[in-house]
């Protein structure tokens, strides 16, 4: 270390002033006020705002207050449910604050990592985190865990002599150590080449910050719907106003009518209902261990057509595991392995090993070596116990040139034995004998060919292969004249439950894509087992992506299932290529290297247990159990939520449009307004909103959403017959409401023997009592028919007689509350005064019920016609 003097303290301070501290810049977070304004400033609220202003001008303060409460309530719910703001950059900053051991003025000292400058000489030791990007000057078996940054599943041995070319990816730069990676073994010295935002993690932070929030598919649809409704309201109000002027009506009356039409046209409850449904969806997802940070992600996940996933720790167990063994010229079934027969192989690999497993299951050491200790433990052989009876007395450490490690032990009977493990090729060159079924003999060319074939087969399966040899009376750890014992193959194995989830995704029209920092062979081997890919041509490497333009990748991406040896920039490029083909992409990951792509995806999913703070900060959804199957459950939940939101919106629209049709038709015919603004507001808030909510939480027990293809990006809320449903039921409800409205004047004309002319009907409305009775009948028929309509909207493809009506108890409650509310406004004097209604008689209620059941009759006819067509 004496040859390194490092920077002088004065020079370091000068560079610190010139270039700034070794930390990451922070992104300014939104204030509560900004989030509130973002929620409140939309087209729907603008129309309601206009209606509020008109109501105040007309001194109709009650309606103005009710509408204002609705607008504020929607915004407050949205801000509360949005939860915590994006914390990815905060997490990155937190990770980068640590102490660094540096050499300055020829002395070793410890300083804050934020004070590091380019040119500083940093000392690295096992267990320490790298404080900046370093060019390695000296290494001694330096092993780095770069999994969180590159996705590499095993530690990387660094080499200061390595010479990189311009195509070498960050995962292959053996001469560099990166900020936030961890030293797992050995020591090293490096010179700081990048600090702060110039480091690899700084570039990732910059990429995360550049990714802007994108509206979810539902938000896009809702915004489009709001604009359409807003334009429709303006046009309808203008037409009605002109008709009124031509008819000679008073301007004040027309303004009141305009307010009524605006209230009728806008489904005020929809934003609140959607918000509440998504919020309840967040709670249901939490029960299946999916914590949703960003509320629209609840529904977005249900729309994904691509699930892009990191391999290590997501599709695999993030734990090297022995999966194959070869001894005595044959493969061994690990499930039925005889530990006595294969005692030497198991114990030798365990003892020639620096790793350990604590009593609480914590693994200490290199993942490859801990896998060998776990392999022995699987058969009841504990390293801590065995080492006491077979102590180590000498060793020769592993190095990358020999690719071997040897330890010497004293056996229980006092003999000396050495165990050598490492590369099969290197080991075979040092073996003169082989042990087969307990008998030691000279090794032959046939033996070597058999062993080489077994090694090739394991390597073809992307297994990491290690062989073991022994030598007796070898106190000096000589690695010659060895006796070959056997070999094992290990890999970071796939999660067993993932296979079924991927099959389910295929049935649901969702493609699973593996994006990993691992090598191509390893990725392809795992992908084959998982059912993600079958052929090598479905895989592309990171350096190949560098040579592709965005357009080329967009054209090829649909035929690719594996992206291997990729960088964080590549992952973002892949996600954007998928999105460019009009797909909705989910990205799943756990490492720092996944953060930019998690942010770029339509919905980012991070692992809660093994995931870094950075990944969890960048994601929209965090899986508490780290199970890929939870994504499958969350997708199903998201699809159900969208189906329910769609049913709620179509129901609310058909109800609101029916109100507009009623008002427009009556005004155009010269009648008095069939409904007052307060009637419409009451229907929208109580009779509509409660059933709307019940539809929003419907269990969808009769549908299998995971057997349908995902909806297209930008698909209209009216897809699959939405326009027909809204049009049909809005016309039916409007017609029965108008019939109810005309019942009283026609009955009066009939009683007096007067002709049924349009003029005579209009004249009858000049009688205040008849007008109040007509408006009451129209009000009640509108409300009750919408309650019946809500029941049918639960499933427009199934007969009411096949419904399980009891599985949606909220719908039963909503129907009961709506009916009781309607009784209250006609039977209780206090409410009659507020709503300008009359007390209803039994015949009048009978008429209301007969007319109101028409939407359900139409439902049954539609279902029957569809059934006949299919037959």
Secondary structure, DSSP 8 states (H G I E B T S, - for coil): -TT---B-HHHHHHHHHHH--SS--------HHHHHHHHH-SHHHHHHHHHHHHHHHTT-HHHHHHHHHHHHHHHHHHHHHH-S---HHHHHHHHH--EEEEEETTEEEEEEGGG--TT-EEEEETT-B--SEEEEEEEEEEEEE-HHHH--SS-EE--TT----TT--GGG-TTEE-TT-EEEEEEEEEEEEE-GGGSHHHHHHHHHHH------HHHHHHHHHHHHHHHHHHHHHHHHHHHHHHHT--HHHHHHHHHHHHHHHS-THHHHHHHHHHHHHHHHHHHTTEEESSTTHHHHGGG-SEEEEEIIIIIEEEEEEEEEEEETTEEE-GGG--TTTTHHHHHHHHHS---EE-TTS-EES-HHHHHHHHHHHTTT--HHHHHHHS-EEEEE---TTT-EEEEEEE-TTS-EEEEEEE-HHHHHTTEEEEEETTEEEE--HHHHHHHHHHHHHHHHTT-EEEEEEEEES-TT---SSEEEEEEEEEEEEE-TTHHHHHHHHHHTT-EEEEE-SS-HHHHHHHHHHHTS--SGGGEEEHHHHHTS-HHHHHHHGGG--EEES--HHHHHHHHHHHHHTT--EEEEE-SGGGHHHHHHSSEEEEESSS--HHHHHH-SEEETT--HHHHHHHHHHHHHHHHHHHHHHHHHHHHHHHHHHHHHHHHHHT---SS-HHHHHHIIIIIIHHHHHHHHT---TT--GGGS----TT--TTTTTHHHHHHHHHHHHHHHHHHHHHHHHHHHHHHHT----HHHHHHHTTSHHHHHHHHHHHHHHHHHHHHHHHHHTT-TTS-GGG--GGG-HHHHHHHHHHHHHHHHHHHSHHHHHHHT-----HHHHHHHHHHHTHHHHHHHHHHHHHHHHH-
